[in-house]
């Protein structure tokens, strides 16, 4: 039996899975069966690689909750066979997928590293090779006790490994496309891979449980100066809507216009879950700190602390499918599941 670590590559789509013919510049889906020919550096890594690909690669802009469940099931079906997993994914919605997987994979004790690229493999200045090679190395890495070095869902991009449900995409063109504004980087790749063990989730006991249900009856509503109360009332009255993530100003503030507040209160009175998440890239919601957020406290809006919008969306979909009643839903929203926010 080989002592080599084993890693499963899961290709869902995205730029990293496109091969640019160096002679013609034509882009075509990468043949994972010929991966080592296209990325010969992989032959020098002491890792046994397996591959699985979506039959039809998905642009990440088309990624849906059902696809998150599909990725989770692939990991579950292969969990006993591999030491780690690398998910090749388009960058646009990678933070959403990483967040969702962190909730769907309960009891995860192995690395699930999402990565992608801004340029396809085969272009001269591509970032794809480094992202792919280092993601594989991280997924295979073990500590002194033979346990996974990073037993959680993470995103690797441009020399940095970040907790998946803490990441946000901040740039459409730079190689440094992602940031983790409210949680330390888990690892940095330079001459050596250096892990911040204090920032990584502790190992969890028990078997992996793969959840396969999400409820997408939610909305994300970005507040802006002049937002109309009648528009907000209409948006929150959509049939079947069960929850709304409100992206607010600063530390969780919103308009104090009585009609606007009334529109929110009516939704809460119908049992709708409202979550307060700041529009700021960094920082946290502190409901009640200013008068402009006291109304949220009074009506029972859930303060999102320093959770990202992406993680709030994924967590809300997950909890709507796995809770009974508003009280349980609120309680579970206010407690971290997979390190997605910091308790104040």
Residue frames relative to the residue before (quaternion, step in Angstrom):
aa qw qx qy qz dx dy dz
X 1.0000 0.0000 0.0000 0.0000 0.00 0.00 0.00
X 0.4600 -0.7145 0.4602 0.2570 3.59 -0.81 0.98
X 0.3935 -0.7024 0.5441 0.2360 3.54 -1.18 0.75
X 0.4763 0.6845 -0.4398 0.3335 3.57 1.25 -0.13
X 0.4700 -0.6327 0.5288 0.3149 3.53 -1.11 0.68
X 0.2559 -0.7656 0.5738 0.1385 3.56 -1.19 0.57
X 0.0698 -0.7928 0.6054 -0.0112 3.53 -0.98 0.93
X 0.2417 -0.7551 0.5938 0.1373 3.55 -0.99 0.88
X 0.2344 -0.7445 0.6122 0.1264 3.56 -0.87 1.03
X 0.0972 -0.7807 0.6167 0.0274 3.56 -0.84 1.04
X 0.1259 -0.8148 0.5642 0.0447 3.57 -0.40 1.21
X 0.1199 -0.8129 0.5688 0.0365 3.56 -0.64 1.15
X 0.6832 -0.3951 0.3033 0.5340 3.55 1.17 -0.58
X 0.5037 0.6707 -0.4574 0.2955 3.56 -1.24 -0.27
X 0.7308 -0.4591 0.3021 0.4049 3.53 -1.35 0.34
X 0.6386 0.5519 -0.3445 0.4110 3.59 0.95 -0.82
X 0.6977 0.4614 -0.2752 0.4739 3.59 1.13 -0.50
X 0.5819 0.5595 -0.3799 0.4516 3.57 1.26 0.21
X 0.2422 -0.7608 0.5892 0.1240 3.54 -1.00 0.91
X 0.2192 -0.7760 0.5805 0.1129 3.55 -0.76 1.08
X 0.3691 -0.7261 0.5368 0.2200 3.57 -0.55 1.16
X 0.4025 -0.7586 0.4509 0.2433 3.63 -0.47 1.13
X 0.6625 0.5041 -0.3173 0.4542 3.60 1.16 -0.42
X 0.8084 0.2724 -0.1235 0.5071 3.57 0.88 -0.92
X 0.4113 -0.7144 0.4701 0.3154 3.60 1.19 -0.49
X 0.4527 0.6997 -0.4433 0.3300 3.58 1.30 -0.03
X 0.2954 -0.7501 0.5684 0.1645 3.57 -1.01 0.87
X 0.0995 0.7708 -0.6262 0.0623 3.54 -1.04 0.82
X 0.6272 -0.5431 0.3770 0.4117 3.61 -1.10 0.46
X 0.4804 -0.6767 0.4847 0.2764 3.54 -1.01 0.89
X 0.3573 -0.7032 0.5744 0.2191 3.58 -1.02 0.83
X 0.3181 -0.7818 0.5017 0.1896 3.58 -0.28 1.24
X 0.5846 0.5830 -0.3722 0.4241 3.59 1.16 -0.45
X 0.7354 0.3341 -0.2002 0.5545 3.56 1.23 -0.47
X 0.2126 0.8389 -0.4840 0.1295 3.55 1.23 0.47
X 0.6888 0.4869 -0.3037 0.4430 3.59 0.88 -0.85
X 0.5919 0.5364 -0.3727 0.4722 3.58 1.19 -0.39
X 0.7050 0.4564 -0.2536 0.4800 3.54 1.03 -0.83
X 0.7611 0.1503 -0.0948 0.6238 3.56 1.21 -0.58
X 0.1434 -0.8518 0.4964 0.0861 3.62 0.39 1.18
X 0.5361 0.6374 -0.4028 0.3795 3.59 1.17 -0.43
X 0.5626 0.6225 -0.3865 0.3828 3.60 1.16 -0.52
X 0.5930 0.5924 -0.3669 0.4035 3.60 1.11 -0.59
X 0.6747 0.4969 -0.2885 0.4633 3.57 1.21 -0.45
X 0.5905 0.5407 -0.3776 0.4652 3.59 1.28 -0.03
X 0.3630 -0.7462 0.5179 0.2078 3.56 -0.83 0.98
X 0.4313 0.6667 -0.4682 0.3876 3.56 0.65 1.22
X 0.3258 -0.7077 0.5893 0.2139 3.56 -1.03 0.82
X 0.1700 -0.8228 0.5399 0.0507 3.55 -0.59 1.18
X 0.0745 -0.7355 0.6699 0.0691 3.50 -1.18 0.74
X 0.1794 -0.8001 0.5651 0.0910 3.57 -1.14 0.50
X 0.0452 0.7425 -0.6684 0.0023 3.51 -1.27 0.59
X 0.0920 -0.8150 0.5720 0.0120 3.56 -0.96 0.82
X 0.5340 -0.5606 0.5171 0.3649 3.51 -1.22 0.54
X 0.5457 -0.6276 0.4355 0.3445 3.57 -0.98 0.84
X 0.7662 0.1404 -0.0817 0.6218 3.55 1.08 -0.76
X 0.3734 -0.7377 0.5089 0.2394 3.60 -0.42 1.15
X 0.2698 -0.7757 0.5584 0.1173 3.55 -1.02 0.90
X 0.4049 -0.6416 0.5909 0.2745 3.54 -0.96 0.85
X 0.5257 -0.6814 0.3908 0.3266 3.58 -0.76 0.95
X 0.5646 0.5870 -0.3928 0.4271 3.61 1.18 -0.35
X 0.6969 0.4343 -0.2595 0.5083 3.59 1.26 -0.41
X 0.4088 0.7184 -0.4745 0.3027 3.60 1.27 0.06
X 0.0984 -0.8015 0.5899 0.0051 3.55 -0.93 1.00
X 0.6992 -0.4639 0.3223 0.4383 3.62 -1.22 0.31
X 0.6173 0.5453 -0.3566 0.4408 3.62 1.01 -0.68
X 0.6382 0.5140 -0.3263 0.4712 3.59 1.11 -0.62
X 0.5942 0.5447 -0.3632 0.4672 3.61 1.09 -0.62
X 0.6507 0.5023 -0.3088 0.4784 3.56 0.97 -0.87
X 0.6321 0.5427 -0.3314 0.4429 3.58 0.98 -0.80
X 0.6506 0.4954 -0.3150 0.4817 3.60 0.95 -0.84
X 0.6441 0.5257 -0.3219 0.4529 3.58 0.94 -0.88
X 0.6587 0.5073 -0.3129 0.4593 3.60 0.97 -0.81
X 0.6173 0.5348 -0.3490 0.4595 3.59 1.01 -0.76
X 0.6489 0.5014 -0.3125 0.4794 3.57 0.96 -0.86
X 0.6618 0.5147 -0.3065 0.4508 3.58 0.92 -0.89
X 0.6715 0.5093 -0.2957 0.4498 3.57 0.95 -0.89
X 0.7694 0.3374 -0.1715 0.5145 3.59 1.13 -0.62
X 0.3547 0.7994 -0.4447 0.1932 3.55 1.32 0.04
X 0.7116 0.4583 -0.2683 0.4599 3.59 0.92 -0.82
X 0.6594 0.5431 -0.2928 0.4296 3.58 1.24 -0.40
X 0.7953 0.2752 -0.1118 0.5285 3.57 1.07 -0.75
X 0.4876 -0.6671 0.4925 0.2733 3.54 -1.25 0.61
X 0.8063 -0.0213 0.0369 0.5899 3.56 1.16 -0.51
X 0.2916 -0.7565 0.5712 0.1283 3.52 -1.34 0.35
X 0.1057 -0.7570 0.6416 0.0650 3.55 -1.11 0.79
X 0.1617 -0.7861 0.5938 0.0577 3.56 -0.70 1.12
X 0.2158 -0.7649 0.5978 0.1047 3.57 -0.66 1.16
X 0.0644 0.8271 -0.5263 0.1866 3.53 -0.45 1.29
X 0.5342 -0.5950 0.4875 0.3505 3.56 -1.15 0.57
X 0.5329 -0.6903 0.3978 0.2852 3.55 -0.99 0.83
X 0.5644 0.6568 -0.3997 0.3005 3.61 1.03 -0.66
X 0.8115 0.1654 -0.0837 0.5542 3.62 0.89 -0.84
X 0.2664 0.8038 -0.4984 0.1860 3.58 1.21 0.38
X 0.6513 0.5262 -0.3252 0.4396 3.61 0.95 -0.82
X 0.6177 0.5253 -0.3472 0.4711 3.61 1.09 -0.61
X 0.6777 0.4907 -0.2965 0.4605 3.58 0.87 -0.96
X 0.6464 0.5154 -0.3225 0.4610 3.58 0.93 -0.86
X 0.6430 0.5168 -0.3211 0.4652 3.58 0.98 -0.81
X 0.6694 0.5056 -0.3061 0.4501 3.57 0.86 -0.95
X 0.6619 0.5093 -0.3150 0.4509 3.59 0.91 -0.86
X 0.6167 0.5590 -0.3544 0.4261 3.59 1.05 -0.66
X 0.6961 0.4259 -0.2681 0.5120 3.59 1.18 -0.51
X 0.6671 0.5221 -0.3046 0.4354 3.59 1.00 -0.78
X 0.7284 0.3977 -0.2209 0.5122 3.58 1.11 -0.67
X 0.0544 -0.8360 0.5459 -0.0095 3.56 0.33 1.26
X 0.8099 0.2218 -0.1833 0.5112 3.57 -0.87 0.96
X 0.2781 0.7889 -0.5072 0.2075 3.59 1.24 0.35
X 0.0409 -0.8066 0.5897 -0.0082 3.58 -0.87 0.99
X 0.6756 0.4259 -0.2854 0.5299 3.59 1.29 0.26
X 0.5834 -0.5991 0.4062 0.3684 3.60 -1.13 0.49
X 0.0292 -0.7194 0.6930 0.0381 3.52 -1.19 0.77
X 0.0244 -0.8351 0.5468 -0.0552 3.57 -0.17 1.32
X 0.1832 -0.7649 0.6099 0.0969 3.57 -0.72 1.08
X 0.1015 0.7825 -0.6111 0.0624 3.54 -0.99 0.80
X 0.0470 -0.7690 0.6374 0.0104 3.52 -1.33 0.33
X 0.3032 -0.7429 0.5566 0.2153 3.55 -1.15 -0.50
X 0.4769 -0.6470 0.5161 0.2960 3.50 -1.32 0.32
X 0.7638 0.2103 -0.1268 0.5969 3.58 1.24 -0.52
X 0.5385 -0.6428 0.4314 0.3328 3.63 -1.02 0.71
X 0.5786 -0.5233 0.4832 0.3973 3.53 -1.32 0.37
X 0.7037 0.4311 -0.3275 0.4601 3.58 -0.94 0.86
X 0.6172 0.4816 -0.3649 0.5039 3.58 1.16 -0.37
X 0.6403 -0.5892 0.3360 0.3606 3.55 -1.05 0.81
X 0.7965 0.3020 -0.1464 0.5029 3.60 0.83 -0.93
X 0.2478 0.8205 -0.4930 0.1492 3.58 1.16 0.42
X 0.3200 -0.7109 0.5950 0.1956 3.51 -1.23 0.65
X 0.4589 0.7336 -0.4191 0.2749 3.59 1.30 -0.18
X 0.6682 0.5222 -0.3253 0.4183 3.60 0.85 -0.91
X 0.6811 0.4761 -0.3069 0.4640 3.59 0.79 -0.92
X 0.6484 0.5145 -0.3291 0.4545 3.59 0.90 -0.84
X 0.6779 0.4975 -0.2912 0.4564 3.57 0.90 -0.92
X 0.6887 0.4915 -0.2934 0.4451 3.60 0.78 -1.02
X 0.7058 0.4512 -0.2821 0.4677 3.59 0.83 -0.91
X 0.5979 0.5491 -0.3657 0.4553 3.60 1.05 -0.64
X 0.6451 0.5082 -0.3148 0.4759 3.58 1.01 -0.80
X 0.6432 0.5224 -0.3245 0.4562 3.58 0.93 -0.86
X 0.6635 0.4942 -0.3035 0.4726 3.59 0.95 -0.86
X 0.6607 0.5142 -0.3144 0.4474 3.58 0.93 -0.86
X 0.7077 0.4457 -0.2502 0.4878 3.59 1.18 -0.56
X 0.5416 0.6770 -0.3842 0.3174 3.58 1.22 -0.42
X 0.0839 -0.7882 0.6093 0.0227 3.55 -1.08 0.85
X 0.4781 -0.6677 0.4907 0.2914 3.54 -1.19 0.54
X 0.7679 -0.3802 0.2548 0.4482 3.56 -1.33 -0.08
X 0.6965 0.4556 -0.2643 0.4874 3.58 1.20 -0.50
X 0.5662 -0.6283 0.3709 0.3834 3.56 1.28 0.15
X 0.5274 0.6161 -0.4155 0.4118 3.57 1.26 0.32
X 0.6566 -0.4981 0.3803 0.4196 3.56 -1.24 0.39
X 0.4683 -0.6836 0.4870 0.2761 3.55 -0.93 0.91
X 0.7927 0.1542 -0.0578 0.5870 3.58 1.04 -0.80
X 0.0282 -0.8476 0.5299 -0.0027 3.62 0.18 1.22
X 0.6123 0.5172 -0.3718 0.4684 3.56 0.68 1.09
X 0.5828 -0.5422 0.4621 0.3910 3.55 -1.35 0.06
X 0.0370 0.8139 -0.5740 0.0821 3.57 -0.72 1.07
X 0.3081 -0.6979 0.6116 0.2097 3.52 -1.39 0.27
X 0.0947 -0.7775 0.6189 0.0585 3.57 -0.91 0.93
X 0.1820 0.7614 -0.5997 0.1659 3.53 -0.82 1.08
X 0.8744 -0.0566 0.0285 0.4811 3.54 -0.98 0.98
X 0.7924 -0.3923 0.1500 0.4423 3.52 0.52 1.34
X 0.7279 0.3859 -0.2589 0.5043 3.62 1.18 0.15
X 0.2170 -0.7422 0.6231 0.1177 3.52 -1.10 0.86
X 0.0486 -0.8164 0.5742 -0.0371 3.55 -0.74 1.12
X 0.5647 -0.5610 0.4628 0.3902 3.57 -1.15 0.54
X 0.5389 -0.6871 0.3849 0.2990 3.54 -0.75 1.07
X 0.7533 0.3890 -0.2267 0.4795 3.58 0.86 -0.91
X 0.6235 0.4976 -0.3565 0.4864 3.57 1.27 0.40
X 0.5934 0.6225 -0.3517 0.3698 3.57 1.26 -0.19
X 0.0696 -0.7449 0.6602 0.0667 3.50 -1.34 0.50
X 0.3925 -0.6768 0.5569 0.2789 3.57 -1.09 0.63
X 0.1226 -0.8422 0.5250 0.0103 3.56 -0.67 1.14
X 0.8022 0.1678 -0.1077 0.5628 3.60 1.17 -0.19
X 0.3926 -0.7487 0.4951 0.2008 3.56 -0.94 0.93
X 0.7872 0.3391 -0.1569 0.4906 3.60 1.15 -0.46
X 0.6509 0.5243 -0.3384 0.4323 3.62 0.95 -0.73
X 0.5703 -0.5764 0.4573 0.3652 3.54 -1.20 0.53
X 0.6612 0.4455 -0.2986 0.5246 3.61 1.11 -0.62
X 0.0286 0.8769 -0.4774 0.0482 3.55 0.63 1.20
X 0.7779 0.3292 -0.1509 0.5136 3.59 1.15 -0.59
X 0.0882 -0.7594 0.6403 0.0740 3.50 -1.31 0.51
X 0.2187 -0.7117 0.6455 0.1702 3.50 -1.36 0.37
X 0.1567 -0.8796 0.4388 0.0960 3.56 0.40 1.25
X 0.8048 0.2987 -0.1421 0.4928 3.58 1.05 -0.64
X 0.7345 0.2925 -0.2352 0.5654 3.59 1.21 0.38
X 0.5515 -0.6403 0.4074 0.3462 3.61 -0.93 0.81
X 0.5862 -0.5448 0.4708 0.3713 3.52 -1.29 0.46
X 0.4422 -0.7162 0.4764 0.2541 3.60 -0.89 0.93
X 0.7893 -0.0723 0.0727 0.6054 3.56 1.08 -0.71
X 0.1692 -0.7547 0.6238 0.1122 3.53 -1.27 0.52
X 0.2669 -0.7676 0.5687 0.1273 3.53 -0.98 0.93
X 0.1233 0.7441 -0.6477 0.1081 3.52 -0.78 1.13
X 0.7855 -0.0770 0.1240 0.6014 3.55 -0.69 -1.05
X 0.7651 0.1369 -0.0751 0.6247 3.55 1.17 -0.73
X 0.4461 -0.6180 0.5594 0.3258 3.54 -1.31 0.34
X 0.0580 -0.8120 0.5807 -0.0041 3.58 -0.56 1.14
X 0.1980 -0.8020 0.5601 0.0624 3.55 -0.65 1.21
X 0.2709 -0.7059 0.6270 0.1878 3.54 -1.15 0.71
X 0.2302 -0.8378 0.4775 0.1310 3.55 0.13 1.27
X 0.6120 0.5605 -0.3542 0.4310 3.57 1.11 -0.57
X 0.6821 0.4897 -0.2818 0.4642 3.59 1.19 -0.53
X 0.6272 0.5553 -0.3265 0.4378 3.58 1.24 -0.41
X 0.5577 -0.6097 0.4400 0.3515 3.58 -1.02 0.76
X 0.4934 -0.6470 0.4811 0.3265 3.60 -1.02 0.69
X 0.6060 -0.5495 0.4243 0.3883 3.55 -1.24 0.42
X 0.2527 -0.7799 0.5605 0.1171 3.52 -0.98 0.92
X 0.3976 -0.7188 0.5218 0.2300 3.53 -0.99 0.89
X 0.6798 0.5022 -0.3563 0.3985 3.52 -1.25 0.40
X 0.6061 -0.5810 0.4063 0.3604 3.56 -1.25 0.37
X 0.5760 -0.5570 0.4683 0.3724 3.53 -1.34 0.32
X 0.0790 -0.7588 0.6440 0.0568 3.55 -1.06 0.81
X 0.1918 -0.7901 0.5763 0.0827 3.56 -0.62 1.16
X 0.2271 -0.7668 0.5884 0.1192 3.55 -0.67 1.12
X 0.1617 -0.8230 0.5416 0.0570 3.56 -1.00 0.77
X 0.6477 0.4879 -0.3381 0.4776 3.57 1.16 0.47
X 0.0373 0.7480 -0.6611 0.0453 3.52 -1.11 0.91
X 0.2208 -0.7595 0.5982 0.1285 3.56 -1.13 0.66
X 0.1803 -0.8445 0.5005 0.0615 3.57 -0.34 1.26
X 0.4294 0.7024 -0.4732 0.3136 3.61 1.16 0.40
X 0.4327 0.6674 -0.4784 0.3720 3.52 0.62 1.22
X 0.2251 -0.7425 0.6118 0.1540 3.52 -1.35 0.25
X 0.2093 -0.7170 0.6420 0.1731 3.52 -1.30 0.41
X 0.0397 -0.8160 0.5758 -0.0320 3.56 -0.62 1.15
X 0.2159 -0.7819 0.5773 0.0939 3.55 -0.60 1.19
X 0.3302 -0.7408 0.5520 0.1937 3.55 -0.71 1.07
X 0.0114 0.7793 -0.6263 0.0160 3.55 -1.16 0.63
X 0.6204 -0.5434 0.3912 0.4083 3.61 -1.13 0.50
X 0.7962 0.2569 -0.2175 0.5028 3.56 -0.77 1.06
X 0.3579 0.7311 -0.5144 0.2698 3.60 1.20 0.14
X 0.3799 -0.7682 0.4796 0.1885 3.56 -0.78 1.05
X 0.5309 -0.6466 0.4569 0.3022 3.53 -1.01 0.89
X 0.6683 0.4984 -0.3231 0.4479 3.61 0.94 -0.81
X 0.6164 0.5221 -0.3495 0.4746 3.59 1.10 -0.60
X 0.6473 0.5122 -0.3165 0.4674 3.59 0.94 -0.88
X 0.6420 0.5223 -0.3240 0.4583 3.60 0.94 -0.87
X 0.6586 0.5049 -0.3018 0.4693 3.59 0.97 -0.88
X 0.6618 0.5175 -0.3128 0.4432 3.59 0.90 -0.91
X 0.7178 0.4492 -0.2478 0.4706 3.57 0.96 -0.85
X 0.6549 0.5173 -0.3092 0.4559 3.58 1.28 -0.20
X 0.3506 0.7482 -0.5001 0.2592 3.60 1.24 0.24
X 0.5490 -0.6430 0.4170 0.3335 3.62 -0.85 0.92
X 0.8311 0.2353 -0.1865 0.4680 3.54 -0.95 0.92
X 0.4937 0.6721 -0.4363 0.3379 3.60 1.21 -0.28
X 0.1618 -0.8270 0.5360 0.0516 3.58 -0.76 1.07
X 0.8131 0.0472 0.0045 0.5802 3.61 1.12 -0.51
X 0.0918 -0.7778 0.6187 0.0610 3.54 -1.25 0.50
X 0.2670 -0.7145 0.6263 0.1612 3.52 -1.05 0.90
X 0.1694 -0.7850 0.5923 0.0661 3.55 -0.65 1.18
X 0.1647 -0.7714 0.6045 0.1110 3.59 -0.66 1.03
X 0.1413 -0.8524 0.5028 -0.0246 3.48 -0.32 1.41
X 0.6278 -0.5475 0.4075 0.3741 3.54 -1.35 0.08
X 0.8789 0.0912 -0.0279 0.4674 3.55 -1.22 0.61
X 0.8238 -0.1956 0.1777 0.5016 3.55 -0.80 -1.07
X 0.7667 -0.3711 0.1817 0.4913 3.56 1.13 0.69
X 0.4317 0.7314 -0.4271 0.3103 3.56 1.18 0.55
X 0.0607 -0.7903 0.6093 0.0224 3.53 -1.28 0.50
X 0.7055 -0.4414 0.3212 0.4520 3.59 -1.26 0.10
X 0.3352 -0.7405 0.5498 0.1926 3.55 -1.14 0.68
X 0.3119 0.7589 -0.5085 0.2612 3.59 1.27 0.19
X 0.4942 -0.7029 0.4173 0.2959 3.64 -0.61 1.07
X 0.6556 0.5091 -0.3252 0.4531 3.61 0.98 -0.72
X 0.6260 0.5242 -0.3300 0.4737 3.56 1.08 -0.73
X 0.6618 0.4946 -0.2982 0.4780 3.57 0.90 -0.93
X 0.6362 0.5346 -0.3299 0.4479 3.59 1.01 -0.78
X 0.6287 0.5395 -0.3411 0.4442 3.59 1.01 -0.76
X 0.6559 0.4903 -0.3042 0.4867 3.57 1.03 -0.76
X 0.6570 0.5236 -0.3164 0.4405 3.56 0.94 -0.90
X 0.6188 0.5429 -0.3438 0.4519 3.59 1.03 -0.74
X 0.6518 0.5059 -0.3128 0.4706 3.57 1.00 -0.82
X 0.6472 0.5075 -0.3190 0.4709 3.59 0.97 -0.81
X 0.6523 0.5247 -0.3181 0.4450 3.58 0.98 -0.82
X 0.6501 0.4887 -0.3136 0.4901 3.59 1.21 -0.45
X 0.5964 -0.5950 0.3497 0.4099 3.58 1.29 0.01
X 0.4339 0.7010 -0.4674 0.3191 3.59 1.22 0.21
X 0.3755 -0.7006 0.5613 0.2306 3.55 -1.06 0.81
X 0.0710 -0.7736 0.6294 0.0216 3.57 -0.92 0.97
X 0.1092 -0.7969 0.5938 0.0228 3.57 -0.83 1.04
X 0.2723 -0.7751 0.5580 0.1174 3.56 -0.85 1.06
X 0.0660 0.7867 -0.6053 0.1021 3.59 -0.54 1.24
X 0.4497 -0.7118 0.4629 0.2770 3.58 -0.82 0.92
X 0.4926 -0.6407 0.5093 0.2958 3.55 -1.20 0.62
X 0.5591 0.6249 -0.3893 0.3812 3.58 1.18 -0.49
X 0.5449 -0.6180 0.4525 0.3412 3.56 -1.08 0.69
X 0.7926 0.1560 -0.0797 0.5841 3.59 1.02 -0.81
X 0.6291 0.5351 -0.4015 0.3959 3.54 -1.29 0.30
X 0.3532 -0.7519 0.5318 0.1648 3.53 -1.32 0.07
X 0.5383 -0.5912 0.4992 0.3340 3.52 -1.35 0.40
X 0.0081 -0.7637 0.6452 -0.0178 3.55 -1.00 0.94
X 0.1507 -0.8304 0.5322 0.0674 3.55 0.30 1.26
X 0.7815 0.3063 -0.2526 0.4813 3.54 -0.94 0.97
X 0.4824 0.6660 -0.4436 0.3564 3.56 1.24 -0.16
X 0.7694 0.1451 -0.0816 0.6166 3.56 1.11 -0.76
X 0.6532 -0.5244 0.3757 0.3965 3.55 -1.25 0.45
X 0.6353 0.5664 -0.3231 0.4137 3.57 1.15 -0.65
X 0.7326 0.3309 -0.2617 0.5341 3.62 1.21 0.05
X 0.4395 0.7123 -0.4600 0.2966 3.62 1.22 -0.04
X 0.6098 0.5598 -0.3565 0.4334 3.59 1.05 -0.70
X 0.6080 0.5488 -0.3549 0.4507 3.60 1.08 -0.67
X 0.6363 0.5211 -0.3195 0.4707 3.57 1.01 -0.84
X 0.6791 0.5257 -0.2917 0.4211 3.57 0.84 -1.03
X 0.7564 0.3820 -0.2207 0.4830 3.62 0.98 -0.75
X 0.5784 -0.6467 0.3576 0.3455 3.60 1.24 0.10
X 0.2866 0.7294 -0.5571 0.2747 3.56 1.06 0.70
X 0.4168 -0.7069 0.5145 0.2489 3.59 -0.95 0.88
X 0.3305 -0.7379 0.5566 0.1910 3.56 -0.77 1.04
X 0.3499 -0.7981 0.4634 0.1609 3.56 -0.70 1.09
X 0.3713 -0.7325 0.4909 0.2910 3.60 1.27 0.04
X 0.7457 -0.3730 0.2642 0.4847 3.63 -0.75 -0.97
X 0.2790 0.7665 -0.5250 0.2430 3.58 1.10 0.64
X 0.4448 -0.6641 0.5241 0.2940 3.58 -1.13 0.59
X 0.6318 -0.5083 0.4097 0.4178 3.55 -1.25 0.32
X 0.6367 0.5463 -0.3285 0.4339 3.58 0.96 -0.87
X 0.6947 0.4574 -0.2757 0.4818 3.57 0.88 -0.93
X 0.6197 0.5400 -0.3464 0.4521 3.59 1.04 -0.70
X 0.6352 0.5211 -0.3262 0.4675 3.60 0.99 -0.80
X 0.7029 0.4703 -0.2762 0.4566 3.58 0.77 -1.04
X 0.6637 0.5044 -0.3115 0.4561 3.60 0.93 -0.87
X 0.6409 0.5216 -0.3275 0.4582 3.59 0.97 -0.81
X 0.6431 0.5092 -0.3218 0.4728 3.60 0.94 -0.85
X 0.6607 0.5136 -0.3037 0.4554 3.56 0.98 -0.87
X 0.7286 0.4454 -0.2601 0.4507 3.59 0.74 -1.01
X 0.5863 0.5632 -0.3812 0.4402 3.61 1.05 -0.58
X 0.7084 0.4477 -0.2533 0.4833 3.58 1.10 -0.69
X 0.7821 0.3419 -0.1575 0.4967 3.60 1.21 -0.33
X 0.6687 0.4437 -0.3218 0.5024 3.59 1.14 0.47
X 0.2738 -0.7336 0.5992 0.1670 3.52 -1.29 0.45
X 0.8419 0.1309 -0.1162 0.5105 3.57 -0.55 1.14
X 0.6241 -0.5902 0.3822 0.3407 3.53 -1.20 0.68
X 0.6378 0.5513 -0.3461 0.4117 3.60 0.92 -0.82
X 0.6702 0.4742 -0.3000 0.4858 3.60 0.90 -0.88
X 0.6213 0.5563 -0.3355 0.4382 3.56 1.01 -0.81
X 0.6715 0.4926 -0.2932 0.4696 3.57 0.89 -0.97
X 0.6481 0.5319 -0.3212 0.4403 3.59 0.90 -0.90
X 0.7133 0.4447 -0.2640 0.4730 3.58 0.90 -0.88
X 0.5894 0.5444 -0.3733 0.4658 3.59 1.14 -0.48
X 0.7148 0.4682 -0.2513 0.4547 3.57 1.02 -0.78
X 0.6847 0.4209 -0.2840 0.5228 3.61 1.27 0.04
X 0.4685 -0.6750 0.4786 0.3094 3.64 -0.85 0.84
X 0.2749 -0.7494 0.5838 0.1483 3.55 -1.12 0.79
X 0.8214 0.0222 0.0563 0.5672 3.57 0.84 -1.02
X 0.6957 -0.4955 0.2718 0.4434 3.56 0.98 0.85
X 0.3639 0.7867 -0.4431 0.2287 3.57 1.24 0.42
X 0.7909 0.0340 -0.0874 0.6047 3.59 1.21 -0.17
X 0.4549 -0.6737 0.5223 0.2578 3.53 -1.34 0.38
X 0.4273 -0.6862 0.5238 0.2688 3.55 -0.85 0.96
X 0.4583 -0.7135 0.4611 0.2611 3.57 -0.91 0.94
